[in-house]
Amino acid sequence: MEVEKTPIEGVMLVKPKVWGDTRGYFVETWQQERYASVGIDLPFVQDNHSKSRYGTLRGLHFQRTHPQGKLVSVSLGSVFDVAVDIRRGSPTFGKWYGVELTQDNQWQLWIAPGLAHGFAVTSEVAHFHYKCTAYYCPDDEGAIRWNDPHVGVIWPVRKPILSEKDKVAPLFEEQKF
């Protein structure tokens, strides 16, 4: 496994070893000791799986008082995955990092607790997986508008399919992080 640091502290791109041949491939998606050795050592308490069609944009979501660390990946299709630093006092506060996660590259993105997260589907359909370090608390959820000019994420989808909640999410500068 190869791990790359990103410009945002607490966000790491994990490139697991993929063994492939004419039958297909095998990839180890989680091994506690190996991931702990690179700093991903919080316990995971919840796994989620979403299926979305092309153009779906989910995010930018976070939990206010019960932040979740997330190890995310794609098993089918491709997404453009984004983390936004919402930790006041961080040198990268308000900055974002994005990367394409695909069924072919099998990359994972580690997003530490205290960051917002979102993704846009860039294939016909995508199966997206989240390993989370805290339970989802609906009453604790916050969101930043997907096209917030302060954050300035450059999404690869021009006219995204959004939930009603994401369409009206507050702007970054309206938040009390």
Phi, psi and chi 1 to 4 in degrees:
 res  aa     phi    psi   chi1   chi2   chi3   chi4
   1 MET       -  138.0  153.5  172.6  101.4      -
   2 GLU  -113.3  140.0 -179.6 -176.1  -27.3      -
   3 VAL  -126.3  130.4  177.4      -      -      -
   4 GLU  -115.3  130.4  -67.1  179.8    7.7      -
   5 LYS   -73.7  153.8  -67.4 -169.7  179.1 -146.5
   6 THR  -114.9  175.2   70.6      -      -      -
   7 PRO   -65.0  -12.4  -20.6   30.4      -      -
   8 ILE  -107.3  121.4  -62.2  176.5      -      -
   9 GLU   -58.7  131.4 -177.0   68.4   33.0      -
  10 GLY    93.6   -0.5      -      -      -      -
  11 VAL  -117.9  121.8  178.1      -      -      -
  12 MET  -130.7  140.6  -68.0 -173.9  -77.7      -
  13 LEU   -94.7  119.5 -177.6   60.1      -      -
  14 VAL  -104.8  126.0  179.6      -      -      -
  15 LYS  -115.6   90.3  -62.2  178.8  176.8  179.7
  16 PRO   -64.4  155.0  -16.9   28.4      -      -
  17 LYS   -72.7  131.2  174.0  111.7  173.1   95.2
  18 VAL  -113.7  123.5  179.0      -      -      -
  19 TRP  -101.0  117.9  -69.3  -88.8      -      -
  20 GLY  -130.8  153.4      -      -      -      -
  21 ASP  -154.2 -165.0   60.0   26.7      -      -
  22 THR   -63.2  -19.8   57.7      -      -      -
  23 ARG   -80.7  -23.5  -60.2  168.5  -63.5  162.9
  24 GLY   142.0 -137.5      -      -      -      -
  25 TYR  -147.6  167.1   67.9   85.3      -      -
  26 PHE  -135.5  136.9  173.9   85.8      -      -
  27 VAL  -142.1  136.3   61.6      -      -      -
  28 GLU   -87.2  114.1 -175.2  179.0   82.3      -
  29 THR   -92.9  -12.2   59.9      -      -      -
  30 TRP  -163.6  131.1  169.4 -108.1      -      -
  31 GLN  -148.3  110.7 -159.4  -89.0    8.7      -
  32 GLN   -51.3  -50.0 -167.7  -85.9  -30.6      -
  33 GLU   -64.8  -43.1  -70.6  177.0   -7.8      -
  34 ARG   -65.3  -43.1 -167.6  173.1  -13.6  -81.5
  35 TYR   -71.0  -37.1  -78.4   69.8      -      -
  36 ALA   -61.4  -34.3      -      -      -      -
  37 SER   -65.9  -17.7   74.0      -      -      -
  38 VAL  -107.9    9.0  -62.5      -      -      -
  39 GLY   100.8    3.1      -      -      -      -
  40 ILE   -99.0   85.9  -57.8  172.1      -      -
  41 ASP  -127.9   14.6   57.3   -2.9      -      -
  42 LEU   -81.7  148.5  -64.6  171.6      -      -
  43 PRO   -72.4  140.1   24.3  -31.4      -      -
  44 PHE   -92.0  134.6  -69.6  106.5      -      -
  45 VAL  -120.2  -10.5  -60.6      -      -      -
  46 GLN  -153.2  134.5 -179.0  174.0  -31.0      -
  47 ASP  -113.6  139.0  -77.5    3.1      -      -
  48 ASN  -127.4  152.8  -57.0  -40.7      -      -
  49 HIS  -139.4  125.0  176.8  177.1      -      -
  50 SER  -120.9  148.1   69.6      -      -      -
  51 LYS  -119.4  129.9  175.8 -174.6  174.7 -171.1
  52 SER  -141.7  155.8  -55.7      -      -      -
  53 ARG   -97.1  169.3   65.2 -175.4  174.7  116.8
  54 TYR   -50.9  136.7  174.2   80.8      -      -
  55 GLY    88.6  -10.3      -      -      -      -
  56 THR   -67.3  132.5  -62.8      -      -      -
  57 LEU  -123.4  121.5 -166.0  152.7      -      -
  58 ARG  -114.3  121.4  -62.3 -179.4 -174.8  -89.4
  59 GLY   126.7  179.7      -      -      -      -
  60 LEU   -94.7  114.5  -60.1  158.1      -      -
  61 HIS  -108.1  154.3  -57.7  150.5      -      -
  62 PHE  -159.0  166.2   59.5   93.1      -      -
  63 GLN  -113.0  134.1  -70.0 -163.4  169.4      -
  64 ARG   -71.5  -53.0  -63.5 -179.2 -173.9  -74.6
  65 THR  -112.4   -8.5   59.0      -      -      -
  66 HIS  -126.1   63.0  -61.4   93.2      -      -
  67 PRO   -62.0  144.0   20.8  -28.5      -      -
  68 GLN  -105.7  131.9  -65.3  176.5  -56.0      -
  69 GLY   -82.4  145.6      -      -      -      -
  70 LYS  -136.1  132.9  -64.1  176.5 -177.9  173.8
  71 LEU  -108.9  111.7 -178.3   64.4      -      -
  72 VAL  -115.4  151.3  -61.5      -      -      -
  73 SER  -158.5  170.1   62.2      -      -      -
  74 VAL  -123.2  130.3  169.9      -      -      -
  75 SER  -102.4  -18.8   62.2      -      -      -
  76 LEU  -145.4  128.9  179.2   69.6      -      -
  77 GLY    87.6 -151.2      -      -      -      -
  78 SER  -152.8  149.1   60.2      -      -      -
  79 VAL  -138.8  156.0  -54.1      -      -      -
  80 PHE   -99.0  113.7 -176.8   68.7      -      -
  81 ASP  -103.9  139.0 -161.8   63.4      -      -
  82 VAL  -133.3  137.3  172.2      -      -      -
  83 ALA  -119.6  139.4      -      -      -      -
  84 VAL  -123.8  130.5  178.0      -      -      -
  85 ASP   -78.7  115.1 -168.7  -15.3      -      -
  86 ILE  -116.2   22.0   59.2  171.0      -      -
  87 ARG   -90.9  107.0  -58.8  168.0  -65.4 -172.3
  88 ARG   -55.3  138.7  -75.1 -145.3 -179.5  -89.1
  89 GLY    89.8  -11.8      -      -      -      -
  90 SER   -74.1  141.9  168.2      -      -      -
  91 PRO   -65.2  -15.9   15.7  -23.2      -      -
  92 THR  -112.0   21.7   53.9      -      -      -
  93 PHE   -52.5  126.4  179.2   68.1      -      -
  94 GLY    86.0   -2.8      -      -      -      -
  95 LYS   -92.2  159.3  -56.1  -66.6 -176.0 -155.5
  96 TRP  -129.0  158.6   66.7  -84.3      -      -
  97 TYR  -135.4  136.9  171.6   80.0      -      -
  98 GLY  -135.7  151.2      -      -      -      -
  99 VAL  -153.5  149.9   64.5      -      -      -
 100 GLU   -88.4  123.1 -172.9  174.3   32.1      -
 101 LEU  -105.3  130.7  -54.7  176.8      -      -
 102 THR  -136.6  164.0   73.4      -      -      -
 103 GLN   -65.3  -25.4   69.2 -175.8   36.8      -
 104 ASP   -80.3  -43.6  -66.9  -31.3      -      -
 105 ASN   -82.3  -23.3   66.1   28.1      -      -
 106 GLN    58.8   21.4  -71.3  -66.5  -53.9      -
 107 TRP   -69.5  158.2  -66.7   -9.4      -      -
 108 GLN  -126.9  151.3  -59.7  170.3  -45.5      -
 109 LEU  -118.3  126.2 -166.1   63.3      -      -
 110 TRP   -94.4  124.9  164.9 -113.4      -      -
 111 ILE  -121.3  108.9  -56.1  158.1      -      -
 112 ALA   -65.2  158.5      -      -      -      -
 113 PRO   -56.7  143.4  -24.0   33.5      -      -
 114 GLY    98.6    8.9      -      -      -      -
 115 LEU  -120.2  152.8  -68.6  114.3      -      -
 116 ALA   -87.4  156.1      -      -      -      -
 117 HIS  -141.5  145.5  172.2 -106.5      -      -
 118 GLY  -161.0  166.7      -      -      -      -
 119 PHE  -153.7  155.8   66.2   90.1      -      -
 120 ALA  -123.3  135.2      -      -      -      -
 121 VAL   -81.1  126.4  177.8      -      -      -
 122 THR  -111.7    3.0   56.2      -      -      -
 123 SER  -117.2  175.0   57.2      -      -      -
 124 GLU   -56.1  -42.2 -175.2  177.6  -29.9      -
 125 VAL  -147.2  153.9   66.7      -      -      -
 126 ALA  -141.5  139.9      -      -      -      -
 127 HIS  -106.2  119.5  -74.9 -121.8      -      -
 128 PHE  -117.9  133.8 -169.7   80.5      -      -
 129 HIS  -118.9  139.2  -55.6  -87.3      -      -
 130 TYR  -127.1  126.9  -40.3   60.5      -      -
 131 LYS  -102.0  123.9  -70.4 -173.8   81.7   55.5
 132 CYS  -116.9  144.7  -58.1      -      -      -
 133 THR   -92.8   -3.8   63.2      -      -      -
 134 ALA  -143.8  154.1      -      -      -      -
 135 TYR   -70.3  147.0  -64.1  109.5      -      -
 136 TYR   -70.3  128.9  172.4   65.2      -      -
 137 CYS  -121.1  101.4  -61.1      -      -      -
 138 PRO   -55.6  -36.5  -18.0   25.3      -      -
 139 ASP   -73.5  -11.1  -64.1  -22.9      -      -
 140 ASP  -101.5   -4.9 -163.6   41.6      -      -
 141 GLU   -74.8  142.4 -174.7  173.9   54.9      -
 142 GLY  -127.4  167.0      -      -      -      -
 143 ALA  -151.0  150.6      -      -      -      -
 144 ILE  -112.8  138.0  -57.7  164.4      -      -
 145 ARG   -57.3  135.0 -170.3  155.0  -31.9  141.5
 146 TRP   -57.4  -33.1   68.5  -81.5      -      -
 147 ASN  -108.8   29.3   61.6  -10.1      -      -
 148 ASP   -56.5  125.6 -176.5  -75.7      -      -
 149 PRO   -68.9  -27.7   20.3  -28.0      -      -
 150 HIS   -66.0  -43.3  176.1   85.8      -      -
 151 VAL   -75.4  -48.7  178.1      -      -      -
 152 GLY    73.6   34.1      -      -      -      -
 153 VAL   -60.8  134.5  174.8      -      -      -
 154 ILE   -97.7   94.4  -58.7  168.4      -      -
 155 TRP   -81.0  144.2  -63.9  100.9      -      -
 156 PRO   -82.9    0.1   29.5  -34.4      -      -
 157 VAL  -110.1  124.7  174.6      -      -      -
 158 ARG   -76.5  -46.4  -59.4 -133.2 -173.5 -114.9
 159 LYS  -122.1   82.8  -65.8 -178.0 -179.8  179.2
 160 PRO   -70.3  154.1   25.7  -33.2      -      -
 161 ILE   -90.1  119.3  -59.1  165.0      -      -
 162 LEU  -122.3  151.8  -59.0  163.1      -      -
 163 SER   -72.4  160.8   69.8      -      -      -
 164 GLU   -59.7  -38.8  -69.7  -55.8  -48.3      -
 165 LYS   -61.5  -43.7  175.7  179.0   69.3  173.8
 166 ASP   -71.7  -29.2  -71.7  -15.9      -      -
 167 LYS   -62.7  -33.7  -74.3  178.5 -175.0  176.0
 168 VAL  -113.4   16.3  -62.1      -      -      -
 169 ALA   -58.5  146.9      -      -      -      -
 170 PRO   -63.9  156.7  -16.4   27.3      -      -
 171 LEU   -74.0  160.6  -64.6  170.7      -      -
 172 PHE   -54.2  -46.8 -174.2   87.5      -      -
 173 GLU   -72.0  -11.2  -67.4 -177.6   -5.3      -
 174 GLU   -90.0   -5.4  -62.0  169.5  -19.0      -
 175 GLN   -83.7  155.2  -56.5  -78.1  -12.4      -
 176 LYS  -117.3   80.1  -65.8  179.5 -179.0  166.4
 177 PHE   -75.4      -  -60.4  115.5      -      -
